[in-house]
Amino acid sequence: MKISFSPPFIDQEVIDEVVDTLNSGWITSGPKVKALEDEVVKITGSQAAVAVNSWTSGAILMLKWFGVKEGDEVIMPAYTYSATALSVLHCGATPVMVDIEDDFTISPGKVRQAITNKTKVIMPVDFAGWPCNYDALTEIICEPEMKSLFIPTSDKQEKLGRILMISDAAHSIGAIYKGKSGAVACDVTILSFHAVKNITTGEGGCICLNLPSAFDTQNEYRFLKMYTLNGQSKSALEKSKAGGWKYDILFQGLKINLPDLNAAIGLAQIRHYKNNLLPLRKKVALAYFEGFKLFPWFIQPPLCDGERETSYHLFPLRLKGITEIQRDRIIEFIMEKGIAVNVHFIPMPMMTLFKDLGYKIDDFPMSYKNYAHEISLPIYPQLQPDQINYIIDMVISGVEAQLTETIDG
Ligand SMILES: *Cc1c(COP(=O)(O)O)cnc(C)c1O
């Protein structure tokens, strides 16, 4: 049996929506992007949603919007995909990495210790779709002591008067935090619509705004839309209308808009996300849980507690008492059986770029521990029960074989 890791969900409705766009005479940013933004607002309850061409470009945009530049610091977990830190480097600022807790999310205590008078932003990451401890993080950035450390150097910073929280929610559309969408738990939440994410536009992303009342969100929305289009006063669609030829370039923007052709894919998916695609992912996760729960080596991934529920983006299986080398052998065994698995994440300090910049994995023991024990199993709506059972059987065989070998030798 051949099982891929995370194929995109493409049904007839997705194809029809794309074909409709192709036939419409308008393929770049236009009505489909607006419709997708409206769906994101509906699903998350956010004040506004700005579609962009990737999570990464959305993060660069929001850091620039806040005026983050050379000399500034942005706090984030070491345990994430490198885009989190790369977006900060693109702005000339310094990523300050801190360790995670056992549940993969950034440690609020470590965030507090890392705050200096250069800190402008913190970027928690909802790993696998599991929301961070947003209440603790919000409490920290709102403490009078932390506010008095904050030195505003831009209009937006002046207006906010504290550290901005931008969550890396690349995995977590549909996650729940204290009865609401996880996306409204902090100032800015950025989703990814990359090909492997829960909702995809091939490449793409979306910025959810939930700014404090000092900001006029609709104004910020219009400004950010211009920012995604070279700082141009009119979109291409507005310009294309009769008499709409005159425009201005108001400031130096980026060119990171999402085309309608891409938006169409996500639009067809997102309409069925809450009632169909997300529950199907959950079903896979629960089947894995049932399959593994009696084994002493099984460490249950965070899925649901009284306050949070994951978006089931990944099933991060962790194996108790296993070394990195044994984990790698188990992966090899599973791969040989035709099943594609992955590891989320190789912590950033283990990557050449960050090693060269002086980051050391030894400073992040929990990140290393979770990395060394982890195998991400396939999880997506199209997975069939016989495939899920096959994966469970092969994982058990692979792990048990390794454990037996350890006892024998
Ligand atoms: C996928 C991912 C990103 C990057 O998303 P892009 O849309 O590819 O830029 C950022 N952070 C995390 C945690 C991710 O998994």
PDBQT file of the ligand as one rigid body, heavy atoms in Angstrom, charges set to zero:
ROOT
HETATM    1  C1  LIG A 501       4.119  26.198   6.567  1.00  0.00    +0.000 C 
HETATM    2  C2  LIG A 501       4.582  27.021   7.688  1.00  0.00    +0.000 A 
HETATM    3  C3  LIG A 501       4.982  28.350   7.519  1.00  0.00    +0.000 A 
HETATM    4  C4  LIG A 501       5.198  28.965   6.171  1.00  0.00    +0.000 C 
HETATM    5  O1  LIG A 501       4.077  29.053   5.388  1.00  0.00    +0.000 OA
HETATM    6  P1  LIG A 501       4.220  29.538   3.883  1.00  0.00    +0.000 P 
HETATM    7  O2  LIG A 501       2.796  29.831   3.487  1.00  0.00    +0.000 OA
HETATM    8  O3  LIG A 501       4.825  28.403   3.120  1.00  0.00    +0.000 OA
HETATM    9  O4  LIG A 501       5.061  30.758   3.846  1.00  0.00    +0.000 OA
HETATM   10  C5  LIG A 501       5.277  29.099   8.639  1.00  0.00    +0.000 A 
HETATM   11  N1  LIG A 501       5.231  28.569   9.869  1.00  0.00    +0.000 NA
HETATM   12  C6  LIG A 501       4.879  27.288  10.078  1.00  0.00    +0.000 A 
HETATM   13  C7  LIG A 501       4.820  26.768  11.473  1.00  0.00    +0.000 C 
HETATM   14  C8  LIG A 501       4.573  26.468   8.990  1.00  0.00    +0.000 A 
HETATM   15  O5  LIG A 501       4.293  25.174   9.199  1.00  0.00    +0.000 OA
ENDROOT
TORSDOF 0
